[in-house]
Amino acid sequence: DALQKYYQEKDPYLWDLIEPHCSFLFSRDFLYVLFLYYQTTKRIINLIDPPLFCITSGIGLHDKSVIAAAHNTKTPALLIQHGVGADFRRTDLRAFGTLFFSVFGENDKILLEKTGIPSTRIFVTGNPLLDEVGRKNISKKRYRVQKILLLSQPFVEGGLWNKKQRTLFLLEVEKFLAIHSTSEIVIKLHPRDRLKTFR
């Protein structure tokens, strides 16, 4: 009630948007789903006795249930980074001693270590999305580039790059665009990125 009153006074429109989420987060349904995920994961561990549980996020309700169930059954869990910036830094995961991390690079490892995760539980494996690139036969045929899609990532905001590194990257993008000056470019900003960076 206090939360509802606060938002209705500050911004009634915002309250209309978040009310369904708040109603769920503080409900019996939420607790039921939480315990269901946790107990189901424990049951799977007891039935199958897996050598390892792999997950790609640590912020969802199911992910947290897997981490807790694996920890309480002393089953190793591996949290595989799936996006830039080691997003799992946002959740305090130090207490889960059976949780290990697979990260893209040394900078991700350093950022994770700063949260208190011991380096012995962090493995730099690279981006698994690039594993197949080296195995592909890349054609030497030249193509005329008609459209260019640039998907931004908040490398500076995420602590992976400094501003100089971003500037050097953007200079390389400008060189590429100069070569393909007749091509249409579309920039799709990451939600955490800033439009002014690309103007």
N, C-alpha and C positions, 0 to 999 in steps of 0.2 A: 504494500500500500504506500509506503514512504517513497519507494522508487517510482511508482506510478505518479504520485503527486508531484515529485520533483520534475519529472519529464513533462507532465502536462502543463506545469507552470512555465518551464523553460522553452519547450517546443512541442506543442501537442501533435504536430505532424510526425515528428521523430518517434514519439511514443506509439503512435499507430503502427509504425514500421517495426519497432522492436518488441512490442507487447506479446506477439505470439511466441517469440523466442524466450522471453523472460518467463512467460507462463509455463513453458516446457521445462526450462532449466531449474525451476524451483518447484517441481511437481513430483507426485508419486510415479508418474510415467517415466520421468527422467531416471529416478532411482531404480525403477524396475529394469529399464534398458541397461543401465550401468551394471547392475548385479547380474543380469542375464548374460551380457558379454563376458564379464569376468568369470562367472561360474562355468559358462560354456567353454571358454578357453582353458580353464583348469581341467575340465573333464576331458577335453581333447588331449591335453598333455598327459594325463593319467592313462588314457586308453592307448595312445600311440607311442608315447615316450619319444618325441622327436629330438634329434640331436641339436636342433637349432630352429628358432622361429625367426622369420624374416619379415620386416615391415618397412614401409617407405615413408612413414610419417609418425610423428610423436605427439601430434596435437589433437587428433580426433578422439572421440569417445572410445571407439573400438581399439584404436592404437594404444591408448592409455591402459585399457583393460588387459590387452596382450602383455604390455610391459610389466604391469603389476602381477599378473598371473604367472608369467615366466619367472619373475623375481622370487615370488613366494614358493614356487616349486623347484627353484634352483636350476631352471632351464635357461641356457644361453639364448639371448635374443639379439638379432642384428638389425640395427636401424640404418637402412641404406639411403643416403642422400639422393633425392630425386630432382632437386632444383637448386638454383644458385643461392649461395649465402648460408648454407647449413641452417635452414629454418628451424631445426629442432633446438637451436640455442635459446629459443623463447620460453622453453619449459625447463624447469629445474629437474634434471634427471640424474644428479650425482648419487642419490641414495640407492639407485638400482644397480647393484654390483654385477649382475649377470647380463647387463645391457652393453653391447659393443656397437661401434659406429663405423660405417664405411663412408668416406668422404671423397670429394672430387680432387682436392689438392691440399698442399701444405698450408695455405692461408686458411682454409676451412678447418684444418686440424688445430691451428693456433687459436682461432676464434672459439672453438669448442673447448680447448684446454683452459681458456680464460674463464669459462663458466665453472671450472673445478673438475671437469672430467679428466681422469688420468690418461696420459699419452698411451699407456699400455692397452687401453680399451678403444683406441682410435686407429683405424687403418686407412691409409691413403690408397685408394683403388682406381681413381680416375672416374670419368663419367661413363657409366655403362652404355649410354645411348650412342657413344662413339666407337664401341667395340667392333662393330661391323665395317666401319669406314675403311680400315686398312685391308680388308678382305675383298672389297668390291673392285671390279675392273672399271676404272674410270675412263670414259671415252676421251680421245684426244680431239674429237670433232669440235669445232667452234660453233657456238650458238649466238644468235643476236638476242641480247637481253632486252625484253620488252617491259617487264615489271620487276621492281625490286621491293622486297618486303624486309624491313628492318624491325626485328623484335628486340626491344630494349630490355635490359636487365639492370636493376639498381646496384651495380657493383660498388660504387662509391658509398652509397647509403648503407649497403650491407657490410662494408668494411673490407671488401676483397681488393679493391683498387683505391689508389689515391686519385686526386683530381688530375694530376699530370698524366697518369696512365689513361684515364678516360679521354683527356684531350688528345693524346697521341692516337688513340683508337679512332676518335672522330675525324682526325686529320686523314687517316687511312681510308675512312669511309668517303670523305670528300674527294680523295684522289680517285677512288673507284667510280664515284658518281660522275666525275669529270670525263672519264673514259667512256662512260655510258650515258652521255648527256641527253640523249633522246629517249631514255627509259623513264617510265613513270615510277616514282618512289612513294611507298606507303610506309609510314612509321607507326607501329603498334606499340604504344607505351605500356610498360608494366605498371600495375596499379601503384607501386611505390616509387616510380620514376617521376621526373618532373619535365614538363613540356619545354620549359625555358632552356633546358640543356641542349635541345635539338634545334633551336631557332638560329 
